[in-house]
Amino acid sequence: MKQTALVYKVGHPDKTAYTGSMDVKLTYVGAYEVNTPAGKFPSILIRAEFDIKIGPAKVTDVQYSFFSKGVGKVAEIENPRVAALLIYHSHDKTAKVLAKKPKRSGK
């Protein structure tokens, strides 16, 4: 998928500060059982690759997200890289797991 992105000026939401694009590639990786503090969940694994360029900023990110039917996202691993005009650089590795199963309304 390819999206056009606009960033507006702070205090002037009618004026565009930067334009750019976001490319996203989603890939089904497989089915797994994920064990989290909230319990075990049959899940599918989706890989998402992001390439974002807006004004002076460039972000590349790879996320692996486990989704369980009736629950949503139960775990995620991501590895974003951010750079903006040689002023700001960030490269983190983050893992997240579901700690408590959410309650669904009407169930």
TORVEXMI-884602 format. One record per residue (C-alpha): y negated, x negated, z; residue in three letters. Coordinates in steps of 0.02 Angstrom, whole numbers, plus 50000, padded with zeros to 5 digits. Each point is the difference from the previous one (the first is absolute). Example, Ala and Ser with C-alpha at 12.3 -4.5 7.8 and 13.67 -1.06 7.14 Angstrom:
BEGIN
502254938550390Ala 498284993149967Ser 
***
This chain:
BEGIN
500005000050000Met 498244994249966Lys 498485007150091Gln 498154996949981Thr 499154996250165Ala 498185002050053Leu 499194993350158Val 498365008250051Tyr 498544992050092Lys 499945002750188Val 498645012550037Gly 499865004649815His 501585009549953Pro 499225004749833Asp 499884981749942Lys 501484989549943Thr 500094982650075Ala 501584994049910Tyr 501275006149874Thr 501764994149973Gly 501805004849978Ser 501615002150097Met 501704997649920Asp 501535006150096Val 501824997749953Lys 501305009950099Leu 501854995549996Thr 501485008950081Tyr 501034986350084Val 501435009750079Gly 500645010650145Ala 500194993050177Tyr 500225005250180Glu 498514994050101Val 500134997450188Asn 498315001950090Thr 499485003250180Pro 499885018449949Ala 501815000249942Gly 501074997149845Lys 499435007549835Phe 500825001249829Pro 498614993549889Ser 499514994549826Ile 499094983649972Leu 498494999649883Ile 499154983949946Arg 498145001849960Ala 499034986149913Glu 498105001450004Phe 498744990349896Asp 498235005250047Ile 498404992749928Lys 498355007750057Ile 498384990449981Gly 500204983050083Pro 501615004950091Ala 501784997549943Lys 501505006750096Val 501834997549958Thr 501285008350111Asp 501865003250003Val 500645013650116Gln 501785005150038Tyr 500035017550076Ser 501505009650067Phe 499835018949985Phe 501135012750085Ser 500135018249945Lys 499125011750121Gly 499194985450094Val 499004989649876Gly 499734981350014Lys 501124992450136Val 499724981449968Ala 498914988749893Glu 499804981749960Ile 498484993749905Glu 499264983649942Asn 498185002449947Pro 498884986249929Arg 498135003049999Val 498604989349928Ala 498165003449970Ala 498834987149920Leu 500804985550095Leu 499195007250158Ile 501445010350066Tyr 501854996249987His 501425008650091Ser 501884998449985His 501025009650128Asp 501805005350018Lys 500215016450094Thr 501515010250051Ala 499915017850069Lys 501345011850066Val 499985017950060Leu 499945000050191Ala 500125018950026Lys 500625013449882Lys 498555011849957Pro 500175018350043Lys 499905011749852Arg 499105016550020Ser 501155015049993Gly 501564989850041Lys 
***
